[in-house]
């Protein structure tokens, strides 16, 4: 297990603290549409404020590529955060500079403010040394609670740690502990479920869980590539032609690993990928012509459910069909219900799947939902994430 210092290990009273949060939330007409990421950081914010810290919040929002954009200013985040905390959050119009330094120096114990969008600055994503130093100069301590950006070596996730001590927030600490547990001390039987469109996004994660899990269930568009590797002609279905041989190699590896690789027994097919279009459920061998596989079928859901039902732990990343277009959401929906009803300890990661669980009102029935997308996958691959590496070790 990675042992990193957190805010629980340091004195924060009276200190000026830069808290890197992940407030990259969806907006709708200038208001926050989904505040889950803001709520995830509240325990860290409230802990630091209750301990008399002077708190400077920083986050990115969207992809402005180093250029200020009015529609990506942090004002909606400040407004929603004010509502959640029950107090006004002062939002500054800059990220660094004399105005920011003056505002921070005038803070009192228990005060907090929010900086403008970090990615309005060209030096953020390039981890520019000068910009990182400017971020660090007005404060005493860096707290990283943005696990969702921990796989990025940016100025606000890595660079500032060159100039001031860096520790984890409570969310970051929890992410490290929970995701490490999946790799280092899983409950048995362990079932991994992988979905989403592309095998290329998850090859290393698949190989990791082939060595760790007892069962590996595969759905979504990535399952098509494996079915083609098994010799099926899937008609007009999406699959990654250049990865068919790789998929065949993974199938071969699974036969030697002791982990059972489970592919769909049937698929839902359609000729036109749009809501309400005609569809039918067939075996993989019967997909042909203009038909395309877009979801797992009822027999696959039943089969997946049997593995889920006898699991002690479940890790899941990626939807099992084109969830955003009904009726091709059934596979994900029904499997999610089985996971939610299971006695197994469940860990879910990935933005699309988390959004699906929230839409289905099943998120509360999952034991742990990771706030990371790419960060969760890279952690499960066994990579050392730059944003975690920059934190002080706990000795």
N, C-alpha and C positions, 0 to 999 in steps of 0.2 A: 504494500500500500504506500502511495505517495504521502509523505508526512511533511506538510507545509504549515508554516505559522499562519494563524488566522487572527481576526480582531479579538478573539478570546484570549490570546497569548500576549497582548501588548497593552500598555497604558495609553488611553486615548484622550483622557481628560485635558481640556484646554488646548489640544493640538489641532492644527489646521490640516484637514485630511482631504485628499483628492480621491473620491470614490468613483471608479469606472463602473458604470452600470450598462446594461443592455436595454435601452429604451427605444430600440428600433421597432416601433409598433406601427400597425396599419392605421392610416388616417382616412377619414371620410368627411369631406367638406369642412376641413379645419378642426375636426374633433377626433379624439382617439376612438377607433372602432373596437379594438380589443386590447384591454389593459392588463392581460395576463403577465406580460414581461415586467410591467411596472410593479404589480403586486408581488412578484417573485423577489424583488429587492427590498421590499418594505421591512422585513425582519432585520436586515443589516442596517438600514437607515435608522430605524427606531432604536436599535441597540446603541448605535454610536451617539445619537442625540441624547438618549437617556443618561449616557456616561459623560455628558458635557463636552462632546467634540464640536469642532467648528467644521461643518461639512460642505465640501464643494463637489457637486455632482457633475459628471461628464458622460456623454454618450454620443454615438452617431445616430443618424436617422436617414434611411434611404441611401442613395448612391449619387451624391452631388459631384463627386470627382474633383474635389478641391475648389469648387466654385459655389459661392453663396446662392441659394435658391429660396425665394420667399415661401414656397409651399413646403419646404423641408425645415423650416425654423422650429425650434424646440418649444415654442409657446403652447401648443396643445398639450404637450407632455407636462409642462409646468402647471397648466390649469388642472389636468386630471390628477397629478400628484398632490396638488394643494387640496383637492377634494378628498383624496384617500387619507391624507395625513391630518386633515382638519385644521390646517394652518397655511398661510400664504407662503409659496415658494418663489423667492425672488429669482427672476430669469435675466441673465445678462445678454447683451447683444454681441459680445465678443467671446473668444476662447482664451486668448492670451493678450498681454499688453498692459499698459499703465492703468487703464480703467479697471481691468480685472484684478490686478495686484492691489489697487487701492480698496476695492470692494472687499477683498479677502482680508486685508489687514484691519479693516474696520469691523470685522465680524466679532461677535461675542460668543461665549460658550453656549452651545445649544442652537446656534444659528445654522441656516443652510441656504444655499443658493445653487442655481443650475446654470452651467455654461452653455453657450450656443453650440450648435451642431459641430462636433469635432471634425467631420469630413468636409466642412467648408474650408478647412486649411489644407493646403497642398502637402504639408509635411506630415500629416497624420498617417496616411496609408504607406508612405515611403519610409516611415520611421526615421524622419529627419532628426539629426542630433540636436540642432539648434531649437527646433520646435519642441522636442521632448524636454530639453532643459528649461524652456520657457514655461511649460506646463508644471514642471517640478519646483521651480524657484519660489513661488509664494507659499508652498505648503510644507508640512513636516513629515507626512506619511502618505503612502499610496496604498489604497485598498482596491483590489480587483474583485468585483462581483459579477463580471460579465463573462460567464462561461461560454456563451454563444459566440464570442469573438476570441476565445483563448487559443484558437489554432491560427490566428493572424498575428504576425510580428509587426504591429503598428506602434506608433509613438505612445499611444495611451494604454497599450497593453504590455509593452516590453520596454520601450525607450525610457520612460520615466523612472523605471526601476534601477537605472544606472546612476541616478542622482539622489534618490531618497529610499528609505527602507520600504519594502513591498510585502504585503500580507494578503491573505484571502479574506473575502467577506463570507458571511454565513452560507449564502447560496453556492458560491464557488466551493467552499469546504464540503458541503453536502453532495454536490455533483461529483467531486473527486472520490468521496467515500462510497457513494452508491454505485457509480460506474466501475470503480475498482473491484467492488464486491462481485460484480458479474463476471469479472475475469479471474479473480484470485480465490474467491471463496463462495462459489455458487451453490445453491441448494440443488439437490438431485431428486428426480431427473430434471435436467435443464433443457428447456425447449427454446430455440431461437427462431423467430419469424422474420423473414426479410421480404420486403416488397419494393414497390417503386418501379420506375420505367427501365432503368439501365443496370446491367451487370457491371459495366465499367465503373460505376460509382461505388460498388460494394464488393469487388473481388477480394480485397484484403480482409474485409470484415467476414466474408464467407469462410475464407481459409482459417481465420482465427477461431470462428465458432465450430468449424469442422473438428478442431482439436479440443474444444472445450465442452461443446454441447452434446447431449444425448440424441436430440432430434433437431433437424434444421428444415423448417417449412418454408417453401419459396412460392411467392405469388406475384401478382402485378405483371407489368410488361417484361420484367427481367426473367420471369418464368418461361416466357415464349422462347427465349434464346436457349434455355436448357431443354425445352421440349424439341426444338429443332435439332439440338445436339443428340437427342435420343432417337432421331430419325424421322420425326413427324414433319409433314408438309403442312404448315399453318396458313396456307392461302395468302391473304393480303395482310396478315398480322404484322405488327411492328416487332422487330427483333434486331439484335446487333450481329449482323453477318460476320463482321470481323472478329467476333468473340465466341463464335460457335465452337471452335477448337478448344478455346480456354474453358468454356463451359463443360465440354466433354472431359477435359482433364480434371476438373473439379468433381465431376460425377465419379470418375475413376478413383480420385483421392478419397472420396467419401466412403467408398467400398472398403478401403483399407484403414480408415480412421476410427471406426467404431461408432461414428455418428451416422444416424439414418437420415439421408437426404430425401425429403418428401416433396414431390412435384404434384401439380394439379391432376386429378383424375378426369375432370371435365372442365370445360370452359364455356363462358357466355360469349357468343359471337354476334356481330352485327355487320352490315354493309356500310352504314353511315354513322359516324361517331357524333351523335347529337341527342339531346334529351328527347325521349319518347320514340326513338327510332326502333324499327322492328328488330327483334333479337330472338335467339334460341340457344339452348344449351346442348352441347354435343361433346363427345369424347375427342381428345386431341387428334386421333386418326381420321376424324370425319370433318375436319376444317378444310375447306377448299375454295377455290375461285376467288371471288371478291369479298368473302367473309373474313373478318378479323377478330381475333380473340382479345377481349377487353376486360374480362373479369373471371374470377374462378366460379365454378358452378356449384350446385347444391351438394353433389357427392364429395367434392373437394372440401367444402365447408364442414360437412359431416366428418370426413376423415381428419381434417385439421383439428376439429373439436375433440376427437378421441385422444390425440396426443396432448392437447391442452389440458384435458380433464385428468390426465394422470401425471401432470407436471407438478413439481414443487416450486419451480421458478421459471418465469417466462421473460425473455427480452424480445422486443419487437421494434423494428424500424421499417417504415414505408407501407403505404396502402396496398391492398391486394388486387385492386382494379382501378378503373378511371372513376374514382369516388365522386369527383365534382360534377359528373354527368349521370343523373339517374336514368335508367335503372341499373347502371353499371357500378353502383355503390353497394350492392347486396353482399358481396363477398367480404368486404371490409366491415360492413355494418354487423353482419351475423357473427363473424369471427371476433370482433370487438366485444360483442355481448357475451360470447363464451369466455373470453379472457376476463372480463369484468366479473362474471359469475364464478369464476374458478377460485379455488382455495390457494392457488399458487401465488407466490410473491411476484408481482409484475413490474417490469421496468420498460418504459416506452421512450423513444427518442425520435426526433425528426419532425420538422414543422408541419408538413402535409398531414401526417398521421395524427399529430397532436390536435390540429385544427379539426380533423374528422371526429376525434373523440369528444372534443368540446361541443361540436355541432350535435352529436348524438347524446349529449348529457351523460357521458360515461367516464369523463376525466376523473371525477372524484372516486371512482371505483378502481383506479389504477394506483398501485402503491407508490410508485415514483415516476414522475414525468420529467425528463431532462429538458432543459431550456436550450440545449444546443442542437444544431442540425449537423453541419459539417464537423463541428467540434466533437460531437458525440461519436460520430463514425470514426474519426481519426483516433479518438481515445480508445475505442473498442478495437481498432486495428493494432493498438499497442504503441502508437507514436507518442513521443514526448511533445506536448503542446507548448509553444513558445510562451504563451501567457501564464502557464503554470510553472514552467521552468524558471521564470523571472522572479517568482515568489521566494521568500526566505525559507530555508529548510527548518523544520522543527527538530531540534536536537535535545 
